[in-house]
């Protein structure tokens, strides 16, 4: 043997080692999924799972661990998934990149475990590698990896794969400890995602092939062996049904059983079609309420014929039997007979089921090509081209997972009548401040589905309110409350829209409802208290402020709002105490500095007042109220203070006017006083007359009289001075 021949043989042997295959699988998977590191959180489910979930964001604590095991948050009971997300947040921070990285690493681990398990079970190295590579790179699996909320998918599959590997060891060695370890792994996996309930039936399939245990043991014994697994599946299914009945499962009258059966049959065939032609993939596939009966019958006939053929041929080609029924059985929990959510199907549901079809492709393709005597090199090139195509499609699909707008716009582009995607696109646009575009999408949804869920009407109202369309916003919030009278946010935002429309008494009714519905919501109580104060219901307002401070004693905003009410009641000492507490809690609270300055001015403490205005301007240099207040202090001060700061008073007042548009009587009055203090009496008179006119038009007669008195001083060549 020549040196070159020996070297080639050595390299091929090395490349064929499982360790090198694992390395290759890991590298190609990571390369295909590189774009995921640029992806952000999306608006669907991610707020429930991470961005808006304080339990996850605060990491592992005893309280959070307890919550993980007792909550049905997000319509699921999956404590292991919650704990995984908490650990992610605690050790790697709240950024999307770290969550994506862990999801991807779990996907890589699942790929390697799939290869190692198939290799252990069958001994077929290259076919096992092909199945694992298809699993790693197929674009139908992008959703499970790129969607942070689908941590439950990749995490539960990790335990599925470990359970299969351990069970295979048990089947080959007979070590009972491996059996119980497989049972433990299965239990943990169910607590990551209950879709694993089909495992006992899959284990029976594996006993048929590739483990071939039916030839060695009686069927009854194999069935008895699966009972502990089945018991865990039944328990998990019971918990899931109880939890999702409240959260994720629509009423039977919304999705009748016959429609669910039709959709299930169509979905099976659609999944097979998307495996071969993975185009038009979307995060949401809308439910077709009027499916074609002919299509459903043809799909059912296809499934029955294929299943019958597989049963007949499966005695000679057992991989067909196991692969086909793996696909059928593992999809049962999510095929829609027991409907969860409003989607007709979902790419993520194929994460485990497609393994069965990949096995058929790998083993069946190898047999067919061998019969045709296709050279091994040609086979390898064909498989490589298919994998490169899958990787390219996966990278293309990952682009749509960059952000919510890209994700839901793509879903709208590739589906028909997708109200859920359109509503989510509207929400994503509103979050970016594109309210007009968001409103257009909400209108499109609500015109088609006027009895849509309350959240859509609520989000529609919020966007309308943000653009000043208050009457429409009020109607939208009212529609939301018609559908869900217990929606505290809708009561609160309806109240705010009513306040802006001058309907304070109506607003108070809804704020009261919001406070009743959300007794632990300090923000609601704070707003309610402020509005009660504005309505003159001081005693009730005080009660609400006290309730707010019991819930949130460190709320600087609440201390300021309470201080404002106390100041109106001339309880200056109490007001000052709350202003001071607000500034202790938040020294950069600009408004609090200005309120303190105003209160100090009333007490004649101009130097202290000026110090707070200066502090406010150091924090926010263009804050108009602080500019106006400080300009007034300098412009109306007696002696050297007024003289030394005359130019500064004019500068501050003019800048405040430029920023605000010079349409406020009080600000123009301050500018007039500043001009007079600087000896610019002609400008002072002119500006004072503008202030006087605005005050008269606004009905501020007492203030207008004060301005007129100051104008008379300016005409005499005298500035206005505040008496100490």
WOSULMO-V557935 format. One record per residue. N is the residue number from 1. RES is the residue in one small letter. SS is DSSP state (h for helix, s for strand, l for the rest). NEAR is the number of other C-alpha atoms within 8 Angstrom. D_LAST is the distance of its C-alpha to the last C-alpha in Angstrom with 2 decimals. Layout:
N:RES:SS:NEAR:D_LAST / N:RES:SS:NEAR:D_LAST
This chain:
1:x:l:4:111.25 / 2:x:l:5:109.52 / 3:x:h:6:106.32 / 4:x:h:6:104.39 / 5:x:h:8:105.78 / 6:x:h:9:104.83 / 7:x:h:8:101.32 / 8:x:h:8:100.90 / 9:x:h:8:102.14 / 10:x:h:8:99.81 / 11:x:h:8:96.80 / 12:x:h:8:97.70 / 13:x:h:8:98.19 / 14:x:h:8:94.84 / 15:x:h:8:93.10 / 16:x:l:8:94.72 / 17:x:l:8:93.42 / 18:x:h:8:90.93 / 19:x:h:6:88.33 / 20:x:h:10:88.48 / 21:x:h:11:88.38 / 22:x:h:10:85.27 / 23:x:h:8:83.65 / 24:x:h:8:84.58 / 25:x:h:15:83.23 / 26:x:h:11:79.91 / 27:x:h:8:79.52 / 28:x:h:8:80.38 / 29:x:h:11:78.08 / 30:x:h:10:75.13 / 31:x:h:7:75.87 / 32:x:h:12:76.10 / 33:x:l:11:72.77 / 34:x:h:7:70.73 / 35:x:h:10:68.54 / 36:x:h:11:67.25 / 37:x:h:8:64.99 / 38:x:h:7:62.92 / 39:x:l:13:62.60 / 40:x:l:9:59.42 / 41:x:l:11:58.90 / 42:x:l:11:59.88 / 43:x:l:10:58.26 / 44:x:l:7:61.33 / 45:x:l:9:61.49 / 46:x:h:13:59.73 / 47:x:h:11:56.38 / 48:x:h:10:58.30 / 49:x:h:13:60.14 / 50:x:h:13:57.60 / 51:x:h:10:54.39 / 52:x:l:8:53.03 / 53:x:l:10:54.76 / 54:x:h:7:52.61 / 55:x:h:9:55.75 / 56:x:h:15:57.42 / 57:x:h:12:54.41 / 58:x:l:10:53.68 / 59:x:l:12:57.26 / 60:x:l:11:59.62 / 61:x:l:7:58.33 / 62:x:h:6:60.15 / 63:x:h:6:58.04 / 64:x:h:11:58.79 / 65:x:h:10:62.48 / 66:x:h:8:62.65 / 67:x:h:9:60.95 / 68:x:h:12:63.52 / 69:x:h:9:66.38 / 70:x:h:7:65.05 / 71:x:l:7:63.19 / 72:x:l:8:64.65 / 73:x:h:7:61.78 / 74:x:h:9:62.90 / 75:x:h:10:65.92 / 76:x:l:9:67.88 / 77:x:l:14:68.79 / 78:x:l:14:69.15 / 79:x:h:10:67.58 / 80:x:h:11:69.24 / 81:x:h:13:67.60 / 82:x:h:11:64.15 / 83:x:h:12:64.75 / 84:x:h:8:65.92 / 85:x:h:13:62.74 / 86:x:h:14:60.60 / 87:x:h:10:62.49 / 88:x:h:14:62.04 / 89:x:h:14:58.27 / 90:x:h:12:58.07 / 91:x:h:6:60.19 / 92:x:h:8:59.66 / 93:x:l:8:56.21 / 94:x:l:11:55.16 / 95:x:l:7:56.28 / 96:x:h:9:59.02 / 97:x:h:10:61.23 / 98:x:h:11:61.97 / 99:x:h:12:62.92 / 100:x:h:15:65.18 / 101:x:h:9:66.76 / 102:x:h:9:67.69 / 103:x:h:14:69.11 / 104:x:h:12:71.20 / 105:x:h:8:72.44 / 106:x:h:11:73.50 / 107:x:h:11:75.36 / 108:x:h:13:77.10 / 109:x:h:9:78.02 / 110:x:h:12:79.43 / 111:x:h:14:81.48 / 112:x:h:12:82.98 / 113:x:h:12:83.69 / 114:x:h:11:85.39 / 115:x:h:13:87.64 / 116:x:h:11:88.46 / 117:x:h:12:89.18 / 118:x:h:11:91.48 / 119:x:h:11:93.19 / 120:x:h:9:93.74 / 121:x:h:9:94.98 / 122:x:h:8:97.19 / 123:x:l:7:97.86 / 124:x:l:8:97.42 / 125:x:h:8:95.15 / 126:x:h:6:94.65 / 127:x:h:10:94.48 / 128:x:h:14:91.87 / 129:x:h:11:89.93 / 130:x:h:10:90.11 / 131:x:h:13:88.78 / 132:x:h:13:85.89 / 133:x:h:11:85.15 / 134:x:h:11:85.14 / 135:x:h:13:82.81 / 136:x:h:12:80.49 / 137:x:h:13:80.41 / 138:x:l:13:80.95 / 139:x:h:11:78.02 / 140:x:h:14:78.13 / 141:x:h:14:76.63 / 142:x:h:13:73.56 / 143:x:h:11:71.57 / 144:x:h:13:72.27 / 145:x:h:14:71.15 / 146:x:h:14:68.31 / 147:x:l:13:66.52 / 148:x:h:11:64.45 / 149:x:h:9:64.70 / 150:x:h:12:68.46 / 151:x:h:13:68.27 / 152:x:h:11:70.23 / 153:x:h:12:73.05 / 154:x:h:14:73.61 / 155:x:h:13:72.91 / 156:x:h:14:75.29 / 157:x:h:12:77.94 / 158:x:h:13:77.72 / 159:x:h:12:78.82 / 160:x:h:13:81.39 / 161:x:h:12:82.96 / 162:x:h:11:82.91 / 163:x:h:13:84.52 / 164:x:h:11:87.24 / 165:x:h:12:87.93 / 166:x:h:12:88.15 / 167:x:h:11:90.30 / 168:x:h:12:92.62 / 169:x:h:11:93.04 / 170:x:h:13:93.86 / 171:x:h:9:96.39 / 172:x:h:7:98.08 / 173:x:h:6:98.06 / 174:x:l:7:98.03 / 175:x:l:8:95.40 / 176:x:h:7:93.77 / 177:x:h:7:90.60 / 178:x:h:11:90.02 / 179:x:h:11:90.36 / 180:x:h:8:87.67 / 181:x:h:10:85.42 / 182:x:h:13:85.82 / 183:x:h:11:84.92 / 184:x:h:8:81.77 / 185:x:h:12:80.73 / 186:x:h:13:81.34 / 187:x:h:9:79.12 / 188:x:h:10:76.27 / 189:x:h:17:76.79 / 190:x:h:15:76.55 / 191:x:l:13:73.14 / 192:x:l:14:72.08 / 193:x:l:13:73.43 / 194:x:h:12:75.87 / 195:x:h:9:77.82 / 196:x:h:14:80.08 / 197:x:h:14:81.81 / 198:x:h:12:84.87 / 199:x:h:10:85.76 / 200:x:h:12:88.56 / 201:x:h:8:90.39 / 202:x:h:11:89.89 / 203:x:h:10:91.40 / 204:x:h:11:94.49 / 205:x:h:12:94.69 / 206:x:h:11:94.53 / 207:x:h:11:97.26 / 208:x:h:12:99.40 / 209:x:l:11:98.42 / 210:x:l:10:97.84 / 211:x:l:12:98.42 / 212:x:l:10:101.65 / 213:x:l:10:101.44 / 214:x:l:10:103.17 / 215:x:l:6:106.40 / 216:x:l:6:105.96 / 217:x:l:8:104.58 / 218:x:l:8:105.00 / 219:x:h:7:102.48 / 220:x:h:6:101.75 / 221:x:h:8:100.67 / 222:x:h:11:98.34 / 223:x:h:9:96.76 / 224:x:h:7:96.30 / 225:x:h:7:94.69 / 226:x:l:11:91.93 / 227:x:h:9:91.04 / 228:x:h:8:88.24 / 229:x:h:11:86.69 / 230:x:h:10:87.14 / 231:x:h:8:85.48 / 232:x:h:10:82.36 / 233:x:h:13:82.43 / 234:x:h:9:82.70 / 235:x:h:8:79.85 / 236:x:h:11:77.63 / 237:x:h:10:78.57 / 238:x:h:8:77.73 / 239:x:h:9:74.27 / 240:x:h:11:73.68 / 241:x:h:8:74.77 / 242:x:h:8:72.48 / 243:x:h:12:69.46 / 244:x:h:12:70.05 / 245:x:h:9:70.90 / 246:x:h:8:67.19 / 247:x:l:8:65.76 / 248:x:l:10:68.05 / 249:x:l:10:71.11 / 250:x:l:11:71.14 / 251:x:l:6:72.81 / 252:x:l:7:76.56 / 253:x:l:5:76.24 / 254:x:l:6:74.16 / 255:x:l:10:76.78 / 256:x:l:8:80.17 / 257:x:h:8:82.74 / 258:x:h:6:85.17 / 259:x:h:9:82.50 / 260:x:h:13:81.58 / 261:x:h:10:85.27 / 262:x:h:11:85.68 / 263:x:h:12:82.62 / 264:x:h:11:83.90 / 265:x:h:11:87.22 / 266:x:h:12:85.62 / 267:x:h:11:83.16 / 268:x:h:10:86.00 / 269:x:h:10:87.70 / 270:x:h:8:84.44 / 271:x:h:9:83.66 / 272:x:h:8:87.11 / 273:x:h:9:86.59 / 274:x:h:10:83.26 / 275:x:h:10:84.88 / 276:x:h:6:87.34 / 277:x:l:6:84.98 / 278:x:l:11:81.37 / 279:x:l:5:79.68 / 280:x:l:6:77.06 / 281:x:l:10:75.42 / 282:x:l:11:72.21 / 283:x:l:10:69.74 / 284:x:l:11:70.31 / 285:x:l:12:73.55 / 286:x:s:13:72.97 / 287:x:l:7:75.24 / 288:x:l:6:77.91 / 289:x:l:5:78.26 / 290:x:l:4:81.44 / 291:x:l:9:83.51 / 292:x:l:6:86.96 / 293:x:h:7:89.55 / 294:x:h:6:92.16 / 295:x:h:9:90.03 / 296:x:h:13:89.41 / 297:x:h:8:93.15 / 298:x:h:8:94.07 / 299:x:h:11:91.54 / 300:x:h:10:92.92 / 301:x:h:8:96.46 / 302:x:h:8:95.53 / 303:x:h:9:94.09 / 304:x:h:8:97.10 / 305:x:h:8:99.64 / 306:x:h:8:97.97 / 307:x:h:9:97.66 / 308:x:h:8:101.32 / 309:x:h:9:102.40 / 310:x:h:11:100.37 / 311:x:h:9:101.92 / 312:x:h:7:105.37 / 313:x:h:11:104.91 / 314:x:l:12:102.73 / 315:x:l:7:105.77 / 316:x:l:5:106.81 / 317:x:l:8:103.39 / 318:x:h:12:101.15 / 319:x:h:12:98.09 / 320:x:h:12:98.04 / 321:x:h:13:97.90 / 322:x:h:13:95.16 / 323:x:h:14:93.09 / 324:x:h:13:93.26 / 325:x:h:10:92.58 / 326:x:h:13:89.83 / 327:x:h:13:88.11 / 328:x:h:10:88.76 / 329:x:h:11:87.91 / 330:x:h:14:84.71 / 331:x:h:11:83.25 / 332:x:h:10:83.97 / 333:x:h:10:80.67 / 334:x:h:11:78.64 / 335:x:l:12:81.10 / 336:x:l:14:79.36 / 337:x:l:10:81.76 / 338:x:l:8:79.02 / 339:x:l:12:76.20 / 340:x:l:10:72.98 / 341:x:l:7:70.33 / 342:x:l:8:71.01 / 343:x:s:9:72.72 / 344:x:l:11:76.43 / 345:x:l:10:76.99 / 346:x:l:10:75.10 / 347:x:h:13:76.03 / 348:x:h:12:74.77 / 349:x:h:10:77.39 / 350:x:h:12:80.11 / 351:x:h:13:78.97 / 352:x:h:8:81.74 / 353:x:h:14:84.17 / 354:x:h:11:84.98 / 355:x:h:13:86.48 / 356:x:h:13:89.49 / 357:x:h:11:90.06 / 358:x:h:12:89.52 / 359:x:h:12:92.28 / 360:x:h:13:94.61 / 361:x:h:8:93.86 / 362:x:h:12:94.40 / 363:x:h:10:97.55 / 364:x:h:10:98.97 / 365:x:h:9:98.31 / 366:x:h:9:99.94 / 367:x:h:8:103.01 / 368:x:h:8:103.32 / 369:x:h:10:102.95 / 370:x:h:8:105.41 / 371:x:h:7:107.97 / 372:x:l:6:107.52 / 373:x:l:6:108.01 / 374:x:l:9:104.81 / 375:x:l:6:104.36 / 376:x:h:6:101.70 / 377:x:h:6:99.97 / 378:x:h:8:99.66 / 379:x:h:10:98.33 / 380:x:h:8:95.72 / 381:x:h:8:94.70 / 382:x:h:8:94.40 / 383:x:h:9:92.25 / 384:x:h:8:90.09 / 385:x:h:8:89.56 / 386:x:h:8:88.55 / 387:x:h:11:86.03 / 388:x:h:8:84.61 / 389:x:h:8:84.20 / 390:x:h:12:82.43 / 391:x:h:12:80.10 / 392:x:h:9:79.27 / 393:x:h:11:78.55 / 394:x:h:15:76.40 / 395:x:h:11:74.27 / 396:x:h:8:73.98 / 397:x:h:11:72.91 / 398:x:h:13:70.29 / 399:x:h:9:68.43 / 400:x:l:10:67.56 / 401:x:l:15:65.95 / 402:x:l:12:63.37 / 403:x:l:11:60.65 / 404:x:h:14:60.30 / 405:x:h:9:60.38 / 406:x:h:11:63.60 / 407:x:h:13:65.14 / 408:x:h:13:64.62 / 409:x:h:11:65.27 / 410:x:h:10:68.59 / 411:x:h:15:69.39 / 412:x:h:12:68.85 / 413:x:h:7:71.06 / 414:x:h:9:74.01 / 415:x:l:11:73.97 / 416:x:l:7:74.14 / 417:x:l:6:71.81 / 418:x:l:12:69.67 / 419:x:h:8:66.77 / 420:x:h:8:65.52 / 421:x:h:12:65.42 / 422:x:h:14:63.69 / 423:x:h:12:61.01 / 424:x:h:12:60.45 / 425:x:h:14:60.28 / 426:x:h:14:57.60 / 427:x:h:11:55.58 / 428:x:h:12:56.05 / 429:x:h:13:54.93 / 430:x:h:12:51.83 / 431:x:h:7:50.93 / 432:x:l:6:51.05 / 433:x:l:6:48.83 / 434:x:l:9:51.81 / 435:x:h:12:51.00 / 436:x:h:8:53.09 / 437:x:h:10:56.18 / 438:x:h:16:55.55 / 439:x:h:12:55.28 / 440:x:h:9:58.60 / 441:x:h:12:60.34 / 442:x:h:13:58.92 / 443:x:h:9:60.09 / 444:x:h:8:63.54 / 445:x:h:12:63.85 / 446:x:h:12:62.57 / 447:x:h:7:64.77 / 448:x:h:6:67.77 / 449:x:l:7:66.59 / 450:x:l:7:64.24 / 451:x:l:6:64.81 / 452:x:l:8:63.78 / 453:x:l:8:61.95 / 454:x:h:11:58.43 / 455:x:h:7:56.98 / 456:x:h:12:58.01 / 457:x:h:14:56.34 / 458:x:h:12:53.21 / 459:x:h:9:53.15 / 460:x:h:14:53.88 / 461:x:h:14:50.89 / 462:x:h:10:48.61 / 463:x:h:14:49.71 / 464:x:h:14:49.32 / 465:x:h:11:45.78 / 466:x:h:8:44.95 / 467:x:l:8:46.11 / 468:x:l:6:44.26 / 469:x:l:9:47.47 / 470:x:h:12:45.92 / 471:x:h:6:48.59 / 472:x:h:9:51.36 / 473:x:h:16:49.45 / 474:x:h:12:49.02 / 475:x:h:9:52.77 / 476:x:h:12:53.62 / 477:x:h:15:51.59 / 478:x:h:10:53.23 / 479:x:h:10:56.64 / 480:x:h:17:55.85 / 481:x:h:13:55.03 / 482:x:h:7:58.22 / 483:x:h:9:60.17 / 484:x:l:8:58.16 / 485:x:l:7:56.01 / 486:x:l:6:54.97 / 487:x:l:11:53.29 / 488:x:h:11:49.76 / 489:x:h:7:48.55 / 490:x:h:12:49.78 / 491:x:h:14:47.89 / 492:x:h:12:44.68 / 493:x:h:10:45.02 / 494:x:h:14:46.21 / 495:x:h:15:43.07 / 496:x:h:9:40.86 / 497:x:h:12:42.88 / 498:x:h:14:42.52 / 499:x:h:10:38.72 / 500:x:h:8:38.70 / 501:x:l:7:40.94 / 502:x:l:6:38.59 / 503:x:l:9:40.94 / 504:x:h:11:38.64 / 505:x:h:7:40.77 / 506:x:h:9:43.90 / 507:x:h:13:42.09 / 508:x:h:12:41.15 / 509:x:h:9:44.86 / 510:x:h:12:45.82 / 511:x:h:14:43.01 / 512:x:h:9:44.23 / 513:x:h:10:47.74 / 514:x:h:14:46.66 / 515:x:h:13:44.94 / 516:x:h:7:48.10 / 517:x:h:9:50.41 / 518:x:l:9:48.46 / 519:x:l:8:47.05 / 520:x:l:5:46.56 / 521:x:l:9:44.67 / 522:x:h:12:41.05 / 523:x:h:7:40.08 / 524:x:h:12:41.45 / 525:x:h:14:39.62 / 526:x:h:13:36.31 / 527:x:h:9:36.79 / 528:x:h:14:37.97 / 529:x:h:14:34.90 / 530:x:h:11:32.54 / 531:x:h:11:34.56 / 532:x:h:13:34.72 / 533:x:h:11:30.94 / 534:x:h:7:30.90 / 535:x:l:8:33.47 / 536:x:l:6:31.40 / 537:x:l:9:33.86 / 538:x:h:9:31.30 / 539:x:h:6:33.69 / 540:x:h:9:36.36 / 541:x:h:14:33.91 / 542:x:h:10:32.81 / 543:x:h:9:36.53 / 544:x:h:12:37.21 / 545:x:h:13:34.36 / 546:x:h:8:35.79 / 547:x:h:10:39.24 / 548:x:h:14:38.04 / 549:x:h:13:36.59 / 550:x:h:7:39.86 / 551:x:h:9:41.73 / 552:x:l:8:39.41 / 553:x:l:7:37.10 / 554:x:l:6:36.29 / 555:x:l:10:35.15 / 556:x:h:11:31.74 / 557:x:h:7:31.61 / 558:x:h:11:32.19 / 559:x:h:13:29.40 / 560:x:h:12:26.98 / 561:x:h:10:28.39 / 562:x:h:13:28.17 / 563:x:h:14:24.55 / 564:x:h:10:23.77 / 565:x:h:11:25.56 / 566:x:h:12:23.81 / 567:x:h:11:20.36 / 568:x:h:7:21.59 / 569:x:l:6:22.64 / 570:x:l:6:19.17 / 571:x:l:9:20.97 / 572:x:h:9:18.24 / 573:x:h:6:19.88 / 574:x:h:9:23.25 / 575:x:h:14:22.02 / 576:x:h:11:20.51 / 577:x:h:9:23.87 / 578:x:h:12:25.83 / 579:x:h:14:23.78 / 580:x:h:8:24.33 / 581:x:h:10:28.00 / 582:x:h:16:28.37 / 583:x:h:13:27.15 / 584:x:h:7:29.47 / 585:x:h:9:32.30 / 586:x:l:8:31.49 / 587:x:l:7:29.21 / 588:x:l:7:29.90 / 589:x:l:10:28.60 / 590:x:h:10:26.55 / 591:x:h:7:25.32 / 592:x:h:11:24.16 / 593:x:h:13:21.95 / 594:x:h:14:20.31 / 595:x:h:10:19.93 / 596:x:h:12:18.30 / 597:x:h:15:15.85 / 598:x:h:10:15.06 / 599:x:h:12:14.68 / 600:x:h:12:12.41 / 601:x:h:10:10.09 / 602:x:h:7:10.16 / 603:x:l:6:9.19 / 604:x:l:7:6.16 / 605:x:l:9:9.02 / 606:x:h:9:9.38 / 607:x:h:6:12.20 / 608:x:h:9:14.11 / 609:x:h:14:13.85 / 610:x:h:12:15.20 / 611:x:h:9:17.91 / 612:x:h:12:19.17 / 613:x:h:15:19.33 / 614:x:h:10:21.25 / 615:x:h:9:23.48 / 616:x:h:17:24.23 / 617:x:h:13:25.26 / 618:x:h:7:27.41 / 619:x:h:8:29.24 / 620:x:l:8:29.49 / 621:x:l:7:28.85 / 622:x:l:8:29.18 / 623:x:l:9:26.99 / 624:x:h:9:25.30 / 625:x:h:7:22.44 / 626:x:h:12:21.27 / 627:x:h:15:21.74 / 628:x:h:13:19.77 / 629:x:h:13:16.80 / 630:x:h:13:16.79 / 631:x:h:16:17.43 / 632:x:h:12:14.42 / 633:x:h:10:12.13 / 634:x:h:14:14.06 / 635:x:h:18:14.39 / 636:x:h:14:10.86 / 637:x:l:10:9.42 / 638:x:l:8:9.16 / 639:x:h:6:12.07 / 640:x:h:6:14.89 / 641:x:h:9:13.64 / 642:x:h:13:13.78 / 643:x:h:9:16.99 / 644:x:h:7:18.71 / 645:x:l:10:18.32 / 646:x:h:13:19.01 / 647:x:h:8:22.55 / 648:x:h:9:21.76 / 649:x:h:14:19.33 / 650:x:h:14:22.24 / 651:x:h:8:24.77 / 652:x:h:12:23.07 / 653:x:h:15:22.50 / 654:x:h:9:26.05 / 655:x:h:9:27.60 / 656:x:h:13:26.02 / 657:x:h:12:27.41 / 658:x:h:8:30.80 / 659:x:h:8:31.05 / 660:x:h:8:30.08 / 661:x:l:6:31.86 / 662:x:l:8:29.05 / 663:x:l:8:29.66 / 664:x:l:8:26.32 / 665:x:h:11:24.03 / 666:x:h:7:20.84 / 667:x:h:13:22.03 / 668:x:h:15:23.11 / 669:x:h:12:19.79 / 670:x:h:13:18.21 / 671:x:h:14:21.12 / 672:x:h:14:20.66 / 673:x:h:14:17.03 / 674:x:h:18:18.49 / 675:x:h:13:21.32 / 676:x:h:17:19.23 / 677:x:h:14:17.16 / 678:x:l:10:20.67 / 679:x:l:8:21.98 / 680:x:l:9:24.23 / 681:x:h:11:23.46 / 682:x:h:8:26.84 / 683:x:h:10:26.41 / 684:x:h:16:22.87 / 685:x:h:12:24.41 / 686:x:h:9:27.34 / 687:x:h:12:25.44 / 688:x:h:15:23.03 / 689:x:h:10:26.21 / 690:x:h:10:27.60 / 691:x:h:16:24.58 / 692:x:h:12:24.84 / 693:x:h:9:28.59 / 694:x:h:11:28.35 / 695:x:h:13:25.80 / 696:x:h:10:28.11 / 697:x:h:7:31.17 / 698:x:l:6:29.61 / 699:x:l:6:28.85 / 700:x:l:9:25.06 / 701:x:h:8:24.73 / 702:x:h:6:21.21 / 703:x:h:8:19.95 / 704:x:h:13:22.31 / 705:x:h:8:20.88 / 706:x:h:8:17.35 / 707:x:h:12:19.13 / 708:x:h:11:21.14 / 709:x:h:8:18.22 / 710:x:h:11:17.00 / 711:x:h:12:20.68 / 712:x:h:8:20.94 / 713:x:h:11:18.25 / 714:x:h:15:20.26 / 715:x:h:10:23.42 / 716:x:l:6:22.14 / 717:x:l:9:21.42 / 718:x:l:8:17.63 / 719:x:l:12:15.49 / 720:x:l:12:12.71 / 721:x:l:8:9.13 / 722:x:l:7:6.36 / 723:x:l:3:3.79 / 724:x:l:3:0.00
